[in-house]
């Protein structure tokens, strides 16, 4: 049986060499570091793992490598979403075969379906593949906003165990909790508003900032789950400049730069993403110093 999914789950970067190949030695180092720092779970090849620029073969190779290397020490959630339902089914099925504990499935981006679209999409995947599945709503990236009524209809499916909600809308957070929390674990996907959502009752955070500050992110989650809100507020005050700095430019680029300062991976990203500007580097470095990471 899969370990309970809650707390701080890192949306892990995929480290790369200058030629764009995946750097598996650095990936091992990152995995070991996250486990030792208290990260509660790893999301492999989500958006922050450059799912958009890894080809299908690479995508599955990284998921398989991560699942095998983690070796059940903490849960591994595979990013297996796609804007084609049949492709998402195949990625989800293969992720299960490769040893992933659960899958994270983004809404079908770019197609801009009605609410019937994501309902059919997710139900079809859950019917076809027997693995715990987490829905992922991030309308700012996908141009698809899956509404709480649609989530509620899906929440009765035994294979759908959670949702990552990244709209950043407090009304949406409250509505999801009111309608769906009995059946689903609800995760925030917006680092800057994570304090608010966790205090409202979310189960945890699937975080970009946790790439750079895993111990602080895990300690924040632990404090909140225990009801130690004074400690949680102190940690959030430390982390807020870093949340903001990392997302000055695309978050995965900022996360890789922060990790490079810690000697854990290179800053390499695949086109069309580019290296971050000098001003952003200064912001991230200063925020890491403020948080006590550097």
matplotlib code that plots the C-alpha trace (Angstrom):
import matplotlib.pyplot as plt

x = [0.0, 1.2, 2.5, 0.1, 0.6, 0.8, 3.2, 6.0, 6.2, 8.9, 8.2, 11.7, 13.8, 15.5, 19.2, 20.9, 24.3, 25.2, 24.2, 20.8, 21.2, 19.8, 22.4, 21.5, 24.3, 23.0, 19.5, 20.7, 22.4, 19.2, 17.0, 19.3, 19.4, 15.6, 15.1, 17.7, 16.2, 12.7, 10.9, 7.7, 7.4, 8.9, 7.0, 9.0, 8.7, 6.0, 6.2, 9.2, 10.9, 10.7, 8.0, 7.3, 10.8, 11.6, 10.6, 8.3, 11.3, 13.2, 10.1, 9.6, 13.3, 13.4, 10.3, 11.7, 15.1, 13.6, 11.2, 13.9, 16.5, 14.1, 13.2, 10.1, 11.9, 9.3, 6.4, 7.2, 4.4, 4.9, 3.8, 1.8, -0.5, -1.0, -3.5, -4.3, -6.4, -4.9, -1.3, -2.1, -3.4, -0.2, 2.0, 0.1, 0.1, 3.8, 4.5, 2.8, 4.8, 8.0, 7.2, 5.6, 3.4, 0.9, 0.5, -0.1, -2.3, -2.5, -5.8, -5.7, -4.0, -4.4, -7.5, -9.7, -12.5, -15.8, -16.1, -17.3, -13.8, -11.7, -14.4, -14.3, -10.5, -9.8, -12.5, -11.2, -7.7, -8.9, -11.0, -8.1, -5.2, -5.4, -3.0, -3.7, -4.1, -3.9, -5.7, -3.9, -5.6, -3.4, -5.4, -2.7, -0.7, -3.3, -6.2, -8.5, -10.1, -11.6, -14.4, -15.1, -18.3, -16.3, -13.8, -16.5, -18.0, -14.5, -13.8, -16.0, -13.7, -11.6, -8.4, -8.7, -7.2, -6.3, -6.0, -3.2, -5.0, -2.8, -5.3, -4.2, -7.8, -8.9, -12.6, -11.7, -9.7, -12.7, -15.1, -12.9, -12.5, -16.3, -17.2, -14.4, -12.2, -14.0, -13.0, -9.8, -6.5, -6.1, -2.6, -1.7, 0.5, 1.2, 4.2, 3.4, -0.1, 0.7, 0.5, -3.0, -4.2, -2.5, -4.1, -7.5, -7.1, -5.1, -3.1, 0.2, 2.1, 3.6, 6.3, 8.9, 10.6, 11.2, 13.8, 16.0, 14.7, 13.5, 14.1, 12.4, 9.4, 9.1, 9.4, 6.7, 4.3, 5.1, 4.4, 1.1, -0.1, 0.7, -1.2, 2.1, 1.1, 3.7, 6.5, 4.8, 4.5, 8.2, 9.2, 6.9, 8.5, 11.9, 10.7, 8.5, 11.3, 12.5, 9.0, 8.9, 12.5, 12.3, 9.3, 10.7, 11.3, 10.1, 10.3, 12.2, 15.0, 15.1, 15.1, 18.0, 20.0, 19.4, 20.5, 23.7, 24.6, 24.3, 26.5, 23.7, 23.0, 23.8, 21.6, 21.1, 17.5, 16.2, 15.0, 12.8, 13.7, 16.8, 19.2, 17.9, 19.0, 21.6, 19.1, 17.0, 20.2, 20.9, 17.3, 17.5, 20.9, 19.8, 16.6, 18.6, 20.8, 17.8, 16.4, 19.7, 20.3, 23.5]
y = [0.0, 3.5, 5.7, 8.6, 11.6, 14.8, 17.5, 18.8, 17.2, 18.6, 19.2, 18.0, 19.5, 17.3, 18.1, 18.3, 18.6, 21.5, 19.3, 18.8, 15.2, 14.2, 14.2, 11.1, 11.4, 14.8, 13.3, 10.7, 13.4, 15.5, 12.5, 11.5, 15.1, 15.5, 12.3, 13.4, 16.9, 15.6, 16.0, 13.9, 12.9, 13.5, 14.6, 13.3, 15.0, 17.5, 21.0, 21.8, 18.6, 20.0, 17.6, 19.9, 19.4, 15.9, 13.5, 10.5, 8.1, 10.5, 11.3, 7.6, 7.0, 9.7, 8.4, 4.9, 5.9, 8.1, 5.3, 2.7, 4.9, 6.1, 2.5, 3.2, 5.4, 8.1, 8.2, 9.0, 10.7, 10.6, 13.5, 11.6, 14.3, 15.2, 17.1, 13.9, 11.4, 8.4, 9.7, 10.4, 6.9, 5.4, 7.6, 6.7, 3.0, 2.9, 5.0, 2.4, -0.4, 1.6, 1.7, 5.1, 5.2, 7.7, 9.9, 13.7, 14.6, 18.2, 19.3, 18.9, 22.1, 24.2, 22.3, 24.5, 21.9, 22.5, 21.1, 17.8, 17.5, 17.2, 15.1, 12.5, 12.8, 12.0, 9.4, 7.6, 7.5, 6.4, 3.7, 2.4, 2.5, 1.2, 3.6, 6.5, 9.7, 13.4, 15.9, 19.1, 22.4, 25.3, 27.6, 30.2, 27.7, 25.6, 28.0, 25.3, 25.9, 22.8, 23.9, 22.4, 20.7, 18.8, 17.9, 16.7, 14.4, 12.9, 12.6, 9.5, 7.5, 5.1, 5.8, 9.6, 10.5, 14.2, 17.4, 20.0, 23.3, 26.1, 28.8, 30.9, 31.9, 31.8, 31.4, 28.3, 26.9, 27.2, 25.8, 22.8, 22.1, 22.4, 20.1, 17.6, 17.3, 14.2, 12.3, 14.0, 15.2, 18.8, 20.1, 23.7, 24.3, 27.9, 28.5, 32.1, 31.4, 28.0, 29.3, 30.5, 27.2, 24.9, 26.9, 26.5, 22.7, 21.6, 18.4, 19.7, 21.6, 20.4, 22.9, 24.5, 26.3, 22.9, 22.2, 24.8, 24.8, 21.2, 21.3, 24.5, 23.5, 20.2, 21.9, 24.3, 21.5, 19.6, 22.6, 23.3, 19.8, 19.8, 23.1, 25.0, 28.1, 30.3, 28.2, 27.9, 31.7, 32.2, 29.7, 31.4, 34.8, 33.2, 31.6, 34.3, 36.3, 33.0, 32.1, 35.5, 35.5, 32.0, 32.9, 36.2, 34.2, 30.7, 28.8, 25.8, 28.1, 29.9, 26.6, 25.3, 28.5, 28.1, 24.5, 25.5, 27.8, 24.8, 22.7, 20.2, 20.6, 22.8, 25.7, 24.0, 24.1, 23.2, 25.7, 27.6, 28.3, 30.3, 31.2, 33.7, 37.4, 38.8, 40.8, 37.6, 35.7, 38.5, 38.2, 34.5, 34.6, 37.3, 35.4, 32.2, 34.1, 35.6, 32.1, 30.9, 28.4, 30.1]
z = [0.0, -0.9, 1.9, 2.8, 0.6, 2.5, 3.6, 1.3, -2.1, -4.3, -8.0, -8.8, -11.5, -14.1, -14.0, -17.4, -19.0, -21.4, -24.4, -22.9, -21.8, -18.5, -15.7, -13.8, -11.3, -10.2, -10.1, -7.6, -5.5, -5.5, -4.5, -1.6, -0.5, -0.5, 1.5, 4.1, 4.3, 5.1, 1.8, 2.0, -1.7, -5.1, -8.2, -11.2, -14.6, -13.8, -15.4, -13.2, -14.4, -17.9, -19.1, -22.0, -23.5, -22.6, -25.4, -24.6, -24.1, -21.9, -19.9, -19.0, -18.4, -15.8, -14.1, -14.1, -12.9, -10.1, -8.9, -8.9, -7.1, -4.5, -3.8, -1.8, 0.7, 0.0, -2.5, -6.1, -8.1, -11.9, -14.0, -16.7, -18.0, -21.6, -23.7, -25.5, -23.4, -25.1, -24.5, -20.9, -20.5, -22.0, -19.8, -16.7, -17.5, -18.2, -15.1, -13.0, -14.7, -13.9, -10.2, -9.6, -6.5, -8.0, -11.0, -11.4, -14.4, -15.6, -17.2, -21.0, -22.0, -25.2, -26.4, -24.2, -23.7, -21.9, -18.3, -20.0, -21.5, -18.3, -16.7, -19.5, -19.8, -16.1, -15.8, -18.8, -17.4, -13.9, -15.5, -17.6, -15.1, -11.6, -9.8, -7.4, -9.4, -8.5, -10.7, -11.5, -12.1, -13.2, -15.5, -15.7, -17.8, -19.5, -20.3, -18.8, -15.4, -13.9, -11.7, -8.2, -9.4, -12.0, -9.4, -7.1, -9.7, -10.2, -6.5, -6.2, -8.4, -6.3, -8.3, -8.0, -4.6, -4.8, -6.7, -7.0, -7.2, -8.5, -9.4, -6.4, -5.8, -2.1, -3.1, -5.2, -2.2, 0.1, -2.4, -3.1, 0.6, 1.2, -1.7, -2.1, 1.0, 2.3, -0.7, -1.9, -0.5, -1.7, -2.4, -3.1, -6.2, -5.6, -3.2, -2.6, -1.2, 0.3, 3.9, 3.4, 1.7, 4.3, 7.1, 5.4, 5.5, 2.4, 2.8, 1.6, -1.1, -4.4, -4.4, -6.7, -3.8, -2.1, -4.7, -3.1, 0.5, 1.2, 5.0, 5.6, 3.4, 5.2, 8.6, 7.6, 6.6, 9.8, 12.0, 10.3, 10.5, 14.2, 14.7, 15.6, 13.6, 15.3, 14.0, 10.6, 10.3, 11.2, 8.5, 6.0, 6.7, 5.9, 2.7, 1.2, -0.5, -2.0, -3.2, -5.0, -6.3, -7.8, -9.9, -11.2, -14.4, -15.1, -11.7, -12.9, -14.2, -10.8, -9.0, -11.0, -10.4, -6.7, -6.8, -8.7, -5.8, -3.5, -5.9, -6.5, -10.3, -13.2, -14.4, -17.8, -19.2, -22.6, -25.2, -25.5, -21.8, -21.3, -18.5, -16.0, -16.0, -13.6, -11.6, -11.0, -9.9, -7.4, -6.0, -5.6, -4.0, -1.6, -0.7, -0.1, 2.3, 4.0, 4.5, 5.9, 3.1, 1.8]

ax = plt.figure().add_subplot(projection="3d")
ax.plot(x, y, z, "-o")
ax.set_aspect("equal")
plt.show()
